[in-house]
Amino acid sequence: MCGIVGYIGKRDVAPLLLEGLQRLEYRGYDSAGVVITSPKASGLKMVKAKGRVRDLEAKVPARFKGTTGIAHTRWATHGAPSDENAHPHMSADDKVAVVHNGIVDNASDLRAKLTAEGVTFLSETDTEVLTHLIARSPAEKLEDKVREALRLIEGTYGIAVLHADFPDRIVVARNGSPVVLGIGEKEMFVASDIAALVAHTRQIVTLDDGEMATLKADDFRTYTTEGTRTTASPTTVEWEAASYDMGGHDTYMHKEIFEQPEAVDRVLRGRIDERFSAVHLGGLNLDAREARSVRRVKILGCGTSYHAGLIGAQMIEELARIPADAEPASEFRYRNPVVDPDTLYIAVSQSGETYDVLAAVQELKRKGARVFGVVNVVGSAIARESDAGVYVHAGPEVCVVSTKCFTNTTVAFALLALHLGRIRDLSVADGKRIIEGLRKLPGQITQILEQEEQIKKIAEEYADARSMMFIGRVRGYPVAREASLKLKEVSYIHAEAYPASELKHGPLALIEPALPTVAIVPDDDLLEKNRAALEEIKARSGRILAVAHQEQEKADRTIVVPKNEDELDPILMGIPLQLLAYHTALALGRDIDKPRNLAKSVTVE
């Protein structure tokens, strides 16, 4: 959600911080700010602004020089978007500045206590509480001041702190919200996302929960919030700065939709075992005996990751014949679930930092469960907390609305299902059949993308709809759910997804010409059942857009997609509906890469 960038070294810091904030704009935000200093400066200098980073940049004066600084993009939780509520927050004596991602749960109590002690608050935020706590600490060292303040805090945080009396350092800390250090040549960086760092360094250190760090220009050290030193070894990130450019496309969403053939090829590369019609998933650390002992699979995710999990659960049941289901992690963690030692739990997250998923993983680990991660970002919190897992190798995804990562996640689940199936009861012939289907995917996705102009015209026809219905059966239903979410996220058109079999149990009352229906109609053993649903809608004068493997007589429009194996068809059938959502939003003039009220990585509840 919110974004943090910091730098300490010898370069002019303000341009670096503003550039870093621009690279974090995709995360979603409503205001931004920057504070700087240097060993030769007399205090801190700060600029904040409601709106975009360009609004902040316009307010930065010409003589705004320094070599150390922290900056922030805020997504409102406590207090409406405003200059006053924007980060950084400064103490009353102008000596302490703090940027903060997360939520301080006991902010109200702490604010009341500090107010009673004579502190005057200038914002409505929870973060300002933390600023005053640090400033009022009697400790002599900045690290100790921060540590003492954090002991009073309940909630989540990723923070960076500057102090006018300690201009040679930045102190950072993490609990539930990501903090990444970037190691440079006699300079150090900090950010909440590697996107802000890769233009300057690919050597990173990711803090764990309960860990702090002190950054100086030529050194850094990490330690726990209790003061115990920790060992941090830098790792090299795969992604380069060019990965975050638009590459000639008008939007990141369009670019990422069209990157899917290459992305799918990447998730398959090196993982297919032709000899045994199986796959290599080295990150699983699951031998054949352990795989055969799995009695159930439970997949946990949020939003798009949850929908990928629904598709994954179906593939695991079909190919491995293991009972499997998916559940929103945000619900799972609060319902006191029964944790079964014979169940394999799989946590799904594009960023690897989704708070509800991470909290579910931590609760499962506390109860002794075996947890696998399916994530995109190497070294992310969920990847580190999980016992093992699979990286989906989609590459950086900048648009808030996920497309290529969703597709790669479903392909990763197909690989996992095939892996478990071949260990159990899936025949060599069926293994070969699925592998041949997987190899076809990149080319078939390309064929779908070549229909963009046709899909654009269909989107323009449907852009005036106030609401839309998405339906599908069994394999098609998760596709309908994800497509419905895509349309809502990026176009702001209300959309609902239902199993096609449920139409007669209520939703049929909504059908009329003004409510178009998008029907997922794969050419499988349920084809005639799906066609019967189209008959029901047409009989009530409903408009129908079908996504199918052949033209549908009862549909007003059909988007024809290439046929693959039945089990893999859902991976392809979602692709044209990404383009439908995109071009609907384009026709309506929406802010496609940064939809209102949304953020890329949801790191708070």
ZINOR-V884932 format. One record per backbone hydrogen bond with DSSP energy under -1.0 kcal/mol. CO is the residue of the C=O (numbers start at 1). NH is the residue of the N-H. If there is no record, write none. Layout:
# ZINOR-V884932
co->(CO CO)
nh->(NH NH)
This chain:
# ZINOR-V884932
co->(3 4 5 6 7 8 13 14 15 16 17 18 19 22 24 25 30 31 32 33 34 35 36 37 37 38 45 47 49 52 53 54 56 62 66 67 68 69 70 71 72 73 74 74 82 89 91 95 96 97 98 99 101 103 104 106 107 108 109 110 111 112 113 114 115 127 128 129 130 131 132 141 142 143 144 145 146 147 149 150 154 157 158 159 160 161 162 163 166 170 171 172 173 174 175 179 180 181 182 187 188 189 190 191 193 194 194 197 197 202 203 204 205 208 210 211 212 213 214 215 216 219 221 222 223 224 228 235 240 241 242 246 251 252 253 254 257 259 260 261 262 263 264 265 268 271 273 278 281 283 287 288 291 296 297 298 299 300 301 302 303 304 305 306 307 308 309 310 311 312 313 314 315 316 323 325 327 328 328 329 331 332 340 342 342 344 345 346 347 350 352 354 355 356 357 358 359 360 361 362 363 364 365 370 371 372 373 374 375 377 380 381 382 388 390 403 404 405 406 407 408 409 410 411 412 413 414 415 416 417 418 419 420 421 427 428 429 430 431 432 433 434 435 436 440 441 442 443 444 445 446 448 449 451 452 453 454 455 456 457 458 462 466 468 469 470 471 472 473 476 477 478 479 480 481 482 483 484 485 486 487 488 494 496 498 499 500 502 503 506 507 508 512 516 517 518 519 522 524 526 527 528 529 530 531 532 533 534 535 537 537 538 543 544 544 545 546 547 548 552 557 559 565 565 568 569 572 574 575 576 577 578 579 580 581 582 583 584 585 586 590 593 595 601 602)
nh->(73 192 71 190 69 188 17 18 19 20 21 22 23 25 27 28 51 74 49 72 47 70 45 67 68 41 36 34 32 56 57 58 59 64 13 9 37 7 35 5 33 3 30 31 86 98 94 164 91 162 89 160 158 156 107 110 111 112 113 114 115 116 117 119 118 131 132 133 134 135 136 145 146 147 148 149 150 151 152 153 105 175 101 173 99 171 97 166 169 215 161 213 159 210 157 207 191 205 189 184 8 182 6 180 196 197 198 200 201 237 183 235 181 211 225 174 223 172 221 170 219 216 214 230 212 227 224 204 243 244 245 249 255 256 257 258 260 263 264 265 266 267 268 269 271 280 278 273 284 389 291 292 294 344 325 346 327 348 329 305 307 308 309 310 311 312 313 314 315 316 317 318 319 320 297 299 301 331 332 333 334 335 343 295 296 298 372 300 374 376 382 358 359 360 361 362 363 364 365 366 367 369 368 345 387 347 390 349 392 380 384 385 386 373 375 407 408 409 410 411 412 413 414 415 416 417 418 419 420 421 422 423 424 426 431 432 433 434 435 436 437 438 439 440 444 445 446 447 448 449 450 451 452 455 456 457 458 459 460 461 462 465 494 496 518 498 520 500 476 480 481 482 483 484 485 486 487 488 489 490 491 492 468 470 472 502 503 505 508 509 510 511 515 469 545 471 547 524 527 530 531 532 533 534 535 536 537 538 539 540 542 541 517 556 557 519 559 521 561 555 546 548 568 569 571 573 575 578 579 580 581 582 583 584 585 586 587 588 590 589 592 400 598 603 355)
